[in-house]
Each structure stands twice: as C-alpha cells, then as structure tokens.
Amino acid sequence: MSTSNKPTIAVFGATGGCVGETLRLSLTQGYKSRALVRSSSKLQKLLLAKGVGQKVIDTNLSIIEGNVKDVNAVRETLQANDGIVDVIISGVGGIPKFTPNPLRPTLDDPHICEDAMNKILEAISTILTKNPSLRKPLLAAISTTGTTDFRRDVPVLMLPLYHWLLPIPHADKRAMEDAMVKASSGDNAPLGGFVVVRASLLTDGASKGTQQIRVGWELPDGSGEGPAIGYTISRSDVGGWLFEKLVATEHRDEWAGKLVTLTY
C-alpha cells in the first residue's frame, strides 16, 4: 500500500467506457493513477469531457504512451514510487471485425486480451523478481458472461447469440481468464489476487447506480453462489463497481479469487 494509505492504481484500456469511468472516479477522489494509452491527448480530452479538471489530471495521473504488447511500456506503467502499484485494472479488448460469414464475426486482433494479459503478468514478474519484498498486486480484468464452463450465466433467449456470434471473442476472454487464475497460485505466483469481472452485454446507457447491479460469483472450480443472470449493464456502472469494490475500499480482497458476474 502506498504511504498515503490510498492504493495506487494502474489501468489498461483507459479510453474505454468501463475502465474510463473507474479512472474518472479514482482521479476525482484523489487516487494516484497510471494509465498506458496509445494517445495521451485522446485520454486527456476524454477525461476533460467527463468533467475531470486539468489540475486534477496533472496532479493525480501519470500517462504512459505505448502499446500493451510492449512489455517495457507495461512495466513502466506498473511501477510507482520505486515499487509496484497496488491495484491493476485491465479493460483491454478488441474491435469487432465482420467477415464474409455474417454469423462468424471476429476481432481486429483475435488474441488481444490474452496477449495483453500475458504482457501484464510478465511485467509484474520482472518487477517482483528484482524486488521480492514488494507486495504482490491485485489484478482485475473485464471479461464477459458466456465464458463459464459451469452454470449458465446468460438468459436462455441469448444463448444463440452467444453461440453463433461470439465464439472468437469468448475464446480470447477465456484464455485471459485462465492466465489470471494460473498466475495467482503457487509460491512464485506474481499476483496477490485476481478478480475476473464478467459483465453482461455492455451498453452506453446512463448509469443506474451501482446499487442496481446484481452480482454473482463463482470460483475457478465452479463452486460459489453462482452467477447473476441478466441481459445488459452499462459501462459506467461496471466502472463504478470496480471503483467502489476494488479501489475505494479496504475490503477489496473479499473479491480476490472470484469470477464475478455483473448485470441488471
């Protein structure tokens, strides 16, 4: 934990709606944050448009320009005060790309989530190898419903959509999840804990408030209270939940090791 008693955070995918909201809340409430983006100016414009003042950005945010597939850029993003950040949140995802078969859309980069996660884990391991006394960070990443191998977590009416239209994005998310689970077990694990956030279909709609979110969870072996099943959730509420439960709390470890479903 940082000396200010507030956790330091690093975010990937900060120009997206979910992590962008987490970052907005973190900055405006005084949390020192670090973000890896391709364009610093784009992120600053987005934050200003969301009502984050320039002084707040200058004081609380360190922006690193680069690519999440560049382990050196990732490592720079994770380092803070000669150590490592306390909480890491990834909302990295691909852009849909349609193919001649309308029932089999793909992504502009079909392995972006898996590759990004592997670079994040590699960078964490490098930092901890050089300084084994550092506290291992908590790592959260945004996934999706429909990736579980156990209990159904999507409405029956949506099963055809998930089965026919989303197999490639889901395979990428599953690989990302598997990497996180593996990196949290064993004495040499680089993570202090992981949280997979499986959101139902994301919308750009207005926030309903995190109190309207239904939450379920399972462990990697399928045990647990089970998923919450629903149709949609707004990106802003996913970002708000991440902030409330993993940043602005001393009880974030309550969620460690869980694959959490969020929906309305």
C-alpha positions as CSV (number, residue, x, y, z in Angstrom):
1,M,0.0,0.0,0.0
2,S,1.2,3.5,-0.8
3,T,2.3,5.7,2.1
4,S,-0.8,7.9,1.6
5,N,-2.9,4.9,2.7
6,K,-4.8,5.2,-0.6
7,P,-3.9,2.4,-3.1
8,T,-2.1,3.4,-6.3
9,I,-3.7,2.0,-9.4
10,A,-2.7,1.2,-13.0
11,V,-5.2,0.9,-15.8
12,F,-5.1,-0.5,-19.3
13,G,-7.9,0.3,-21.7
14,A,-8.5,3.7,-20.1
15,T,-10.2,5.1,-23.1
16,G,-13.0,2.5,-22.9
17,G,-16.2,3.1,-21.1
18,C,-15.7,0.8,-18.1
19,V,-12.2,1.5,-17.1
20,G,-12.5,5.1,-18.2
21,E,-15.2,5.5,-15.5
22,T,-13.1,3.8,-12.9
23,L,-10.3,6.2,-13.8
24,R,-12.5,9.2,-13.6
25,L,-13.7,8.3,-10.2
26,S,-10.2,7.5,-9.0
27,L,-8.8,10.8,-10.2
28,T,-11.6,13.0,-8.8
29,Q,-11.3,11.3,-5.4
30,G,-7.6,11.7,-5.1
31,Y,-6.2,8.3,-6.1
32,K,-2.8,8.4,-7.8
33,S,-3.2,6.6,-11.1
34,R,-1.2,5.4,-14.0
35,A,-2.5,4.7,-17.5
36,L,-1.0,3.2,-20.6
37,V,-2.6,4.5,-23.8
38,R,-1.6,5.0,-27.4
39,S,-2.5,8.7,-27.3
40,S,-2.1,10.9,-24.3
41,S,-4.1,13.7,-25.9
42,K,-7.1,11.4,-26.5
43,L,-7.2,10.3,-22.9
44,Q,-6.9,13.8,-21.6
45,K,-9.7,15.0,-23.9
46,L,-12.0,12.2,-22.8
47,L,-11.3,13.0,-19.1
48,L,-11.9,16.7,-19.6
49,A,-15.2,15.9,-21.4
50,K,-16.2,13.8,-18.3
51,G,-15.6,16.8,-16.0
52,V,-12.2,15.9,-14.7
53,G,-10.3,19.2,-14.3
54,Q,-6.9,19.7,-15.8
55,K,-5.3,20.3,-12.4
56,V,-6.7,17.0,-11.1
57,I,-5.3,15.2,-14.2
58,D,-1.9,16.9,-13.8
59,T,-1.8,16.1,-10.0
60,N,-3.1,12.5,-9.9
61,L,-2.5,10.9,-13.3
62,S,0.7,9.7,-14.9
63,I,0.2,8.8,-18.6
64,I,2.5,6.5,-20.4
65,E,2.2,6.4,-24.2
66,G,2.7,3.0,-25.7
67,N,1.3,-0.4,-26.6
68,V,0.1,-3.0,-24.2
69,K,2.0,-5.6,-26.2
70,D,5.3,-3.8,-25.3
71,V,6.4,-5.3,-22.0
72,N,8.7,-2.4,-21.3
73,A,5.8,0.1,-21.6
74,V,3.6,-2.1,-19.4
75,R,6.4,-2.4,-16.8
76,E,6.8,1.4,-16.7
77,T,3.0,1.7,-16.2
78,L,3.1,-0.7,-13.2
79,Q,6.0,0.9,-11.4
80,A,5.2,3.5,-8.8
81,N,7.4,5.1,-6.1
82,D,10.2,2.6,-6.7
83,G,7.7,-0.2,-6.2
84,I,4.6,-1.5,-7.9
85,V,1.1,-0.3,-7.9
86,D,-1.4,-1.8,-5.5
87,V,-4.3,-2.4,-7.9
88,I,-4.2,-3.1,-11.7
89,I,-7.3,-3.0,-13.8
90,S,-7.5,-4.0,-17.4
91,G,-10.3,-3.3,-19.8
92,V,-8.3,-4.2,-22.9
93,G,-10.5,-5.5,-25.7
94,G,-10.6,-5.9,-29.5
95,I,-12.7,-4.1,-32.1
96,P,-15.4,-6.2,-33.9
97,K,-14.5,-7.1,-37.4
98,F,-17.1,-8.6,-39.7
99,T,-16.2,-11.4,-42.1
100,P,-17.9,-12.7,-45.3
101,N,-19.8,-15.0,-43.0
102,P,-22.2,-12.7,-41.0
103,L,-22.6,-15.4,-38.3
104,R,-18.9,-15.5,-37.6
105,P,-17.6,-12.0,-36.8
106,T,-14.1,-11.8,-35.4
107,L,-11.9,-9.2,-33.8
108,D,-9.3,-6.9,-35.4
109,D,-6.9,-8.8,-33.1
110,P,-8.4,-12.1,-32.0
111,H,-5.9,-12.6,-29.2
112,I,-5.6,-9.1,-27.8
113,C,-7.0,-9.9,-24.3
114,E,-4.8,-13.0,-23.9
115,D,-1.7,-11.2,-25.3
116,A,-2.2,-8.1,-23.1
117,M,-2.7,-10.2,-20.0
118,N,0.4,-12.2,-20.6
119,K,2.4,-9.0,-21.0
120,I,1.0,-7.6,-17.8
121,L,1.9,-10.7,-15.9
122,E,5.3,-10.8,-17.4
123,A,5.9,-7.2,-16.4
124,I,4.7,-7.9,-12.8
125,S,7.0,-10.9,-12.6
126,T,10.0,-8.9,-13.7
127,I,9.4,-6.2,-11.1
128,L,8.9,-8.7,-8.3
129,T,12.0,-10.7,-9.3
130,K,14.1,-7.6,-8.9
131,N,12.5,-6.7,-5.6
132,P,10.9,-9.8,-4.0
133,S,9.9,-7.9,-0.8
134,L,7.2,-5.9,-2.7
135,R,3.6,-6.6,-2.0
136,K,2.0,-8.5,-4.9
137,P,-0.7,-6.5,-6.6
138,L,-4.4,-7.3,-7.1
139,L,-5.3,-7.7,-10.7
140,A,-8.8,-7.2,-12.1
141,A,-9.9,-7.6,-15.8
142,I,-13.1,-7.1,-17.6
143,S,-14.4,-10.3,-19.2
144,T,-17.9,-11.3,-20.3
145,T,-20.7,-13.6,-19.5
146,G,-20.8,-16.7,-21.6
147,T,-17.3,-17.9,-20.7
148,T,-18.0,-20.1,-17.8
149,D,-17.7,-23.9,-18.1
150,F,-20.1,-24.5,-15.3
151,R,-23.5,-22.9,-14.6
152,R,-25.4,-21.0,-17.3
153,D,-24.8,-17.2,-16.8
154,V,-26.8,-15.8,-19.7
155,P,-30.6,-15.8,-20.4
156,V,-31.8,-18.7,-22.5
157,L,-33.0,-16.3,-25.2
158,M,-29.5,-15.0,-25.7
159,L,-27.8,-18.4,-26.0
160,P,-28.0,-18.5,-29.8
161,L,-26.4,-15.0,-30.0
162,Y,-23.5,-16.0,-27.8
163,H,-23.0,-19.4,-29.5
164,W,-23.1,-18.2,-33.1
165,L,-21.8,-14.6,-32.9
166,L,-19.2,-14.5,-30.1
167,P,-17.1,-17.7,-30.1
168,I,-13.9,-15.9,-31.1
169,P,-14.1,-13.0,-28.6
170,H,-15.1,-15.6,-25.9
171,A,-12.1,-17.8,-26.7
172,D,-9.9,-14.8,-26.2
173,K,-11.5,-13.9,-22.9
174,R,-11.3,-17.5,-21.7
175,A,-7.6,-17.5,-22.4
176,M,-7.2,-14.3,-20.5
177,E,-9.1,-15.6,-17.5
178,D,-7.0,-18.8,-17.5
179,A,-3.8,-16.8,-17.4
180,M,-5.0,-14.9,-14.4
181,V,-6.1,-17.9,-12.5
182,K,-2.8,-19.7,-13.2
183,A,-0.8,-16.6,-12.1
184,S,-2.5,-16.5,-8.7
185,S,-1.5,-19.9,-7.4
186,G,1.8,-21.2,-6.1
187,D,4.6,-19.6,-4.1
188,N,6.1,-17.9,-7.1
189,A,2.7,-16.5,-8.3
190,P,3.1,-12.9,-9.4
191,L,-0.4,-11.9,-8.2
192,G,-1.6,-11.2,-4.7
193,G,-5.1,-12.0,-6.1
194,F,-7.2,-11.7,-9.2
195,V,-10.8,-10.6,-9.9
196,V,-12.4,-11.5,-13.2
197,V,-15.4,-9.3,-13.9
198,R,-17.8,-11.0,-16.3
199,A,-20.2,-8.3,-17.4
200,S,-23.4,-9.0,-19.3
201,L,-23.8,-7.2,-22.7
202,L,-22.4,-3.7,-22.3
203,T,-24.3,-0.6,-23.1
204,D,-23.5,3.1,-23.3
205,G,-26.7,3.9,-21.4
206,A,-26.8,6.2,-18.4
207,S,-25.7,4.9,-15.1
208,K,-28.5,3.4,-12.9
209,G,-26.2,3.4,-9.9
210,T,-24.2,0.5,-8.5
211,Q,-27.0,-0.3,-6.1
212,Q,-29.0,-1.5,-9.0
213,I,-26.3,-4.0,-10.0
214,R,-27.0,-7.7,-9.4
215,V,-23.8,-9.6,-8.5
216,G,-23.0,-13.3,-8.6
217,W,-19.7,-15.2,-8.5
218,E,-18.0,-18.5,-8.8
219,L,-14.6,-19.8,-8.1
220,P,-12.3,-21.3,-10.8
221,D,-13.6,-24.8,-10.0
222,G,-17.2,-23.7,-10.4
223,S,-18.2,-23.6,-6.8
224,G,-19.6,-20.5,-5.2
225,E,-23.0,-18.8,-5.0
226,G,-23.4,-18.8,-8.8
227,P,-23.7,-16.2,-11.5
228,A,-26.3,-13.4,-11.7
229,I,-28.2,-13.8,-14.9
230,G,-29.4,-10.8,-16.9
231,Y,-29.3,-9.1,-20.3
232,T,-27.3,-5.9,-20.1
233,I,-25.4,-3.4,-17.9
234,S,-24.0,0.0,-18.6
235,R,-20.2,0.5,-18.9
236,S,-20.4,3.4,-16.5
237,D,-21.9,1.1,-13.8
238,V,-19.3,-1.6,-14.4
239,G,-16.6,1.1,-13.9
240,G,-18.4,2.4,-10.8
241,W,-18.5,-1.1,-9.3
242,L,-14.8,-1.6,-10.0
243,F,-14.0,1.7,-8.2
244,E,-16.2,1.0,-5.2
245,K,-15.2,-2.6,-4.6
246,L,-11.6,-2.7,-5.7
247,V,-10.2,0.8,-5.3
248,A,-12.1,2.9,-2.7
249,T,-12.2,0.2,0.0
250,E,-10.0,-1.7,2.4
251,H,-12.0,-4.8,1.7
252,R,-11.1,-5.4,-1.9
253,D,-9.6,-8.8,-1.0
254,E,-13.2,-10.0,-0.4
255,W,-13.4,-10.4,-4.2
256,A,-10.0,-11.9,-4.8
257,G,-10.0,-15.3,-6.5
258,K,-13.6,-14.8,-7.8
259,L,-15.1,-14.7,-11.2
260,V,-17.8,-12.1,-10.7
261,T,-20.9,-11.5,-12.9
262,L,-22.4,-8.1,-13.1
263,T,-25.8,-7.4,-14.6
264,Y,-29.1,-5.5,-14.0
